[in-house]
Amino acid sequence: MQGKVPTLEELAGQFNLSVRTLNDEFKAEYGKPIQTFITEHRLNEAHAAIISTDIPLKSVALRLGYTHTNHFLTAFKKKFGYSPGSLRKKAGPDQSDD
């Protein structure tokens, strides 16, 4: 987990593009809107952190840019079909602290 994800405005500025152009070009290249890509990446990072660490779920959510834990919980369950808490229980006590 690497911290704050840049906003679309920040990304567009880095490439000297409008937000709309950035979205359009990203979708043409990757087949999905950039925000969908970012959300999927954040949730995959969360999944890995939940399995491999004992960081509290609220902290995982905050580190990945979710200001409201309930938004994180809802998005996680929508993507994976189970809650972060159930994943943590399934991962069990053999988690590493790395």
N, CA, C and O of each residue as an XYZ file, in Angstrom:
392
protein
N       0.850     -1.174      0.000
C       0.000      0.000      0.000
C       0.893      1.234      0.000
O       1.754      1.398      0.864
N       0.673      2.085     -0.974
C       1.615      3.171     -1.188
C       1.079      4.556     -0.872
O       1.774      5.534     -1.146
N      -0.088      4.695     -0.324
C      -0.568      6.018      0.037
C      -1.585      6.574     -0.931
O      -2.272      5.830     -1.631
N      -1.673      7.902     -0.964
C      -2.720      8.609     -1.685
C      -2.667      8.346     -3.190
O      -1.616      8.440     -3.823
N      -3.818      8.020     -3.729
C      -3.972      7.861     -5.174
C      -4.241      9.248     -5.746
O      -5.080      9.974     -5.213
N      -3.550      9.633     -6.820
C      -3.779     10.963     -7.383
C      -5.198     11.102     -7.928
O      -5.809     10.129     -8.371
N      -5.705     12.329     -7.885
C      -7.023     12.593     -8.454
C      -6.926     12.598     -9.973
O      -5.833     12.676    -10.535
N      -8.075     12.513    -10.630
C      -8.083     12.583    -12.094
C      -7.539     13.922    -12.577
O      -6.845     13.990    -13.592
N      -7.857     14.979    -11.845
C      -7.364     16.300    -12.213
C      -5.834     16.349    -12.139
O      -5.183     16.920    -13.014
N      -5.270     15.747    -11.090
C      -3.811     15.713    -10.955
C      -3.171     14.905    -12.079
O      -2.166     15.322    -12.654
N      -3.752     13.756    -12.386
C      -3.221     12.934    -13.478
C      -3.301     13.664    -14.814
O      -2.341     13.683    -15.584
N      -4.453     14.259    -15.074
C      -4.621     14.985    -16.335
C      -3.590     16.105    -16.442
O      -3.010     16.321    -17.506
N      -3.366     16.812    -15.345
C      -2.378     17.884    -15.334
C      -0.973     17.383    -15.625
O      -0.205     18.051    -16.315
N      -0.634     16.210    -15.103
C       0.694     15.644    -15.343
C       0.926     15.341    -16.819
O       2.055     15.401    -17.306
N      -0.159     15.013    -17.528
C      -0.045     14.682    -18.947
C      -0.486     15.830    -19.849
O      -0.564     15.683    -21.068
N      -0.772     16.974    -19.233
C      -1.190     18.161    -19.971
C      -2.434     17.889    -20.817
O      -2.522     18.316    -21.968
N      -3.396     17.170    -20.227
C      -4.652     16.828    -20.886
C      -5.819     17.295    -20.032
O      -5.673     17.533    -18.833
N      -6.975     17.423    -20.663
C      -8.186     17.650    -19.876
C      -8.593     16.317    -19.247
O      -8.179     15.254    -19.711
N      -9.399     16.378    -18.198
C      -9.875     15.151    -17.551
C     -10.651     14.304    -18.550
O     -10.502     13.083    -18.581
N     -11.472     14.945    -19.359
C     -12.269     14.207    -20.344
C     -11.374     13.483    -21.358
O     -11.600     12.313    -21.670
N     -10.366     14.183    -21.864
C      -9.453     13.564    -22.830
C      -8.694     12.407    -22.194
O      -8.530     11.353    -22.809
N      -8.233     12.603    -20.964
C      -7.544     11.526    -20.254
C      -8.455     10.308    -20.123
O      -8.042      9.184    -20.408
N      -9.692     10.535    -19.693
C     -10.652      9.432    -19.561
C     -10.900      8.741    -20.895
O     -10.883      7.513    -20.981
N     -11.128      9.529    -21.924
C     -11.427      8.960    -23.244
C     -10.254      8.138    -23.781
O     -10.446      7.034    -24.290
N      -9.052      8.675    -23.666
C      -7.877      7.960    -24.179
C      -7.571      6.713    -23.349
O      -7.177      5.682    -23.895
N      -7.749      6.807    -22.049
C      -7.512      5.647    -21.190
C      -8.509      4.538    -21.520
O      -8.132      3.372    -21.639
N      -9.774      4.905    -21.666
C     -10.806      3.909    -21.969
C     -10.567      3.277    -23.340
O     -10.767      2.074    -23.507
N     -10.145      4.067    -24.315
C      -9.860      3.524    -25.644
C      -8.713      2.518    -25.586
O      -8.731      1.511    -26.294
N      -7.726      2.787    -24.754
C      -6.548      1.916    -24.653
C      -6.802      0.678    -23.794
O      -6.373     -0.420    -24.147
N      -7.499      0.853    -22.663
C      -7.624     -0.231    -21.686
C      -9.029     -0.818    -21.552
O      -9.229     -1.795    -20.830
N     -10.000     -0.224    -22.248
C     -11.341     -0.790    -22.254
C     -12.186     -0.497    -21.034
O     -13.272     -1.057    -20.881
N     -11.702      0.371    -20.167
C     -12.475      0.745    -18.981
C     -12.075      2.153    -18.563
O     -10.959      2.596    -18.834
N     -12.989      2.853    -17.904
C     -12.652      4.201    -17.435
C     -11.506      4.158    -16.419
O     -11.330      3.169    -15.707
N     -10.747      5.226    -16.367
C      -9.603      5.274    -15.464
C     -10.036      5.116    -14.007
O      -9.325      4.490    -13.221
N     -11.187      5.672    -13.635
C     -11.641      5.556    -12.246
C     -11.934      4.105    -11.889
O     -11.666      3.682    -10.764
N     -12.474      3.344    -12.820
C     -12.717      1.915    -12.591
C     -11.396      1.188    -12.392
O     -11.272      0.349    -11.500
N     -10.414      1.508    -13.217
C      -9.085      0.901    -13.094
C      -8.474      1.200    -11.726
O      -7.940      0.305    -11.070
N      -8.555      2.459    -11.300
C      -7.996      2.861    -10.004
C      -8.702      2.134     -8.866
O      -8.052      1.638     -7.946
N     -10.026      2.070     -8.926
C     -10.788      1.391     -7.876
C     -10.417     -0.081     -7.804
O     -10.215     -0.615     -6.713
N     -10.324     -0.740     -8.946
C      -9.949     -2.160     -8.963
C      -8.557     -2.361     -8.373
O      -8.327     -3.302     -7.613
N      -7.645     -1.486     -8.721
C      -6.279     -1.583     -8.196
C      -6.279     -1.403     -6.674
O      -5.625     -2.161     -5.957
N      -7.002     -0.414     -6.191
C      -7.074     -0.179     -4.745
C      -7.658     -1.389     -4.027
O      -7.159     -1.785     -2.973
N      -8.702     -1.974     -4.581
C      -9.329     -3.128     -3.936
C      -8.418     -4.352     -3.976
O      -8.398     -5.132     -3.024
N      -7.671     -4.534     -5.048
C      -6.702     -5.635     -5.102
C      -5.599     -5.442     -4.063
O      -5.157     -6.405     -3.435
N      -5.158     -4.197     -3.883
C      -4.168     -3.894     -2.843
C      -4.741     -4.206     -1.462
O      -4.052     -4.763     -0.608
N      -6.002     -3.844     -1.251
C      -6.651     -4.123      0.031
C      -6.724     -5.621      0.278
O      -6.435     -6.086      1.381
N      -7.106     -6.371     -0.734
C      -7.214     -7.829     -0.617
C      -5.874     -8.416     -0.177
O      -5.822     -9.235      0.740
N      -4.803     -7.999     -0.828
C      -3.470     -8.502     -0.484
C      -3.087     -8.121      0.944
O      -2.516     -8.934      1.671
N      -3.395     -6.897      1.346
C      -3.055     -6.443      2.698
C      -3.836     -7.206      3.755
O      -3.298     -7.532      4.813
N      -5.091     -7.491      3.479
C      -5.923     -8.212      4.445
C      -5.403     -9.629      4.643
O      -5.400    -10.145      5.761
N      -4.967    -10.251      3.568
C      -4.444    -11.618      3.654
C      -3.083    -11.658      4.348
O      -2.813    -12.565      5.136
N      -2.235    -10.688      4.060
C      -0.833    -10.795      4.476
C      -0.445     -9.982      5.706
O       0.690    -10.086      6.171
N      -1.355     -9.178      6.243
C      -1.032     -8.367      7.422
C      -2.163     -8.443      8.433
O      -3.231     -8.990      8.160
N      -1.904     -7.880      9.609
C      -2.967     -7.765     10.602
C      -3.384     -6.304     10.793
O      -3.934     -5.941     11.833
N      -3.121     -5.478      9.791
C      -3.531     -4.075      9.828
C      -5.052     -4.028      9.951
O      -5.745     -4.716      9.202
N      -5.588     -3.230     10.880
C      -7.046     -3.128     11.009
C      -7.697     -2.703      9.688
O      -7.129     -1.919      8.928
N      -8.888     -3.228      9.433
C      -9.581     -2.944      8.171
C      -9.784     -1.450      7.963
O      -9.649     -0.958      6.843
N     -10.103     -0.729      9.022
C     -10.296      0.718      8.894
C      -9.008      1.387      8.411
O      -9.054      2.299      7.586
N      -7.869      0.940      8.919
C      -6.581      1.503      8.495
C      -6.268      1.148      7.049
O      -5.736      1.974      6.307
N      -6.594     -0.071      6.645
C      -6.409     -0.469      5.242
C      -7.213      0.469      4.354
O      -6.698      0.987      3.363
N      -8.470      0.686      4.706
C      -9.339      1.562      3.917
C      -8.762      2.970      3.826
O      -8.700      3.547      2.741
N      -8.345      3.515      4.945
C      -7.806      4.879      4.956
C      -6.514      4.984      4.154
O      -6.315      5.960      3.431
N      -5.642      4.001      4.271
C      -4.373      4.022      3.533
C      -4.579      3.969      2.027
O      -3.745      4.449      1.259
N      -5.686      3.389      1.617
C      -5.962      3.278      0.182
C      -6.864      4.389     -0.332
O      -7.329      4.339     -1.471
N      -7.112      5.392      0.502
C      -7.825      6.570      0.046
C      -9.312      6.596      0.299
O      -9.996      7.509     -0.163
N      -9.833      5.625      1.018
C     -11.253      5.637      1.363
C     -11.439      6.459      2.626
O     -10.909      6.106      3.680
N     -12.186      7.549      2.531
C     -12.414      8.385      3.704
C     -13.522      7.830      4.585
O     -13.603      8.161      5.768
N     -14.368      6.994      4.019
C     -15.455      6.363      4.775
C     -15.304      4.851      4.667
O     -15.355      4.290      3.573
N     -15.119      4.202      5.801
C     -14.903      2.758      5.819
C     -16.061      2.010      5.182
O     -15.854      0.996      4.514
N     -17.297      2.508      5.385
C     -18.448      1.796      4.809
C     -18.402      1.787      3.281
O     -18.876      0.834      2.664
N     -17.842      2.826      2.658
C     -17.694      2.827      1.193
C     -16.704      1.745      0.768
O     -16.918      1.049     -0.224
N     -15.624      1.615      1.526
C     -14.638      0.569      1.263
C     -15.276     -0.807      1.400
O     -15.109     -1.658      0.526
N     -16.004     -1.032      2.488
C     -16.625     -2.337      2.727
C     -17.584     -2.709      1.599
O     -17.596     -3.849      1.135
N     -18.383     -1.743      1.165
C     -19.351     -1.987      0.092
C     -18.646     -2.298     -1.228
O     -19.017     -3.245     -1.922
N     -17.635     -1.508     -1.576
C     -16.905     -1.727     -2.833
C     -16.177     -3.068     -2.814
O     -16.159     -3.774     -3.822
N     -15.582     -3.422     -1.687
C     -14.855     -4.684     -1.563
C     -15.803     -5.856     -1.773
O     -15.506     -6.777     -2.533
N     -16.937     -5.815     -1.099
C     -17.894     -6.924     -1.213
C     -18.453     -7.009     -2.636
O     -18.670     -8.106     -3.149
N     -18.683     -5.873     -3.267
C     -19.193     -5.874     -4.639
C     -18.186     -6.522     -5.589
O     -18.576     -7.285     -6.473
N     -16.897     -6.228     -5.417
C     -15.867     -6.773     -6.312
C     -15.597     -8.248     -6.059
O     -15.504     -9.031     -7.005
N     -15.472     -8.636     -4.800
C     -15.023     -9.989     -4.486
C     -16.137    -10.951     -4.082
O     -15.937    -12.166     -4.099
N     -17.308    -10.424     -3.719
C     -18.420    -11.293     -3.337
C     -18.404    -11.712     -1.877
O     -19.228    -12.527     -1.462
N     -17.491    -11.176     -1.100
C     -17.423    -11.446      0.335
C     -16.817    -10.221      1.012
O     -16.169     -9.397      0.367
N     -17.032    -10.116      2.301
C     -16.576     -8.939      3.034
C     -15.094     -9.040      3.390
O     -14.538    -10.137      3.433
N     -14.458     -7.900      3.644
C     -13.070     -7.930      4.104
C     -12.920     -8.695      5.419
O     -11.920     -9.381      5.633
N     -13.916     -8.576      6.298
C     -13.866     -9.287      7.574
C     -13.877    -10.794      7.396
O     -13.160    -11.509      8.096
N     -14.689    -11.282      6.463
C     -14.722    -12.730      6.232
C     -13.416    -13.208      5.600
O     -12.968    -14.321      5.876
N     -12.804    -12.383      4.758
C     -11.499    -12.733      4.198
C     -10.457    -12.804      5.304
O      -9.636    -13.721      5.333
N     -10.490    -11.846      6.204
C      -9.531    -11.822      7.308
C      -9.679    -13.080      8.162
O      -8.686    -13.690      8.559
N     -10.933    -13.465      8.442
C     -11.173    -14.681      9.239
C     -10.676    -15.918      8.499
O     -10.077    -16.810      9.099
N     -10.928    -15.966      7.189
C     -10.509    -17.108      6.376
C      -8.985    -17.192      6.302
O      -8.419    -18.285      6.324
N      -8.318    -16.030      6.213
C      -6.857    -16.003      6.138
C      -6.249    -16.551      7.422
O      -5.167    -17.139      7.405
N      -6.949    -16.355      8.533
C      -6.560    -16.963      9.797
C      -5.297    -16.415     10.421
O      -4.761    -15.398      9.982
N      -4.827    -17.101     11.452
C      -3.696    -16.606     12.245
C      -2.335    -16.795     11.590
O      -1.326    -16.381     12.160
N      -2.277    -17.403     10.420
C      -0.994    -17.639      9.756
C      -0.524    -16.444      8.943
O       0.396    -16.576      8.136
N      -1.136    -15.283      9.139
C      -0.748    -14.098      8.392
C       0.646    -13.664      8.808
O       1.045    -13.811      9.963
N       1.375    -13.125      7.841
C       2.690    -12.575      8.182
C       2.527    -11.118      8.555
O       1.512    -10.508      8.221
N       3.486    -10.558      9.228
C       3.437     -9.153      9.618
C       4.207     -8.266      8.661
O       4.431     -7.096      8.971
N       4.619     -8.774      7.514
C       5.415     -8.012      6.544
C       4.606     -6.961      5.861
O       5.127     -6.233      5.016
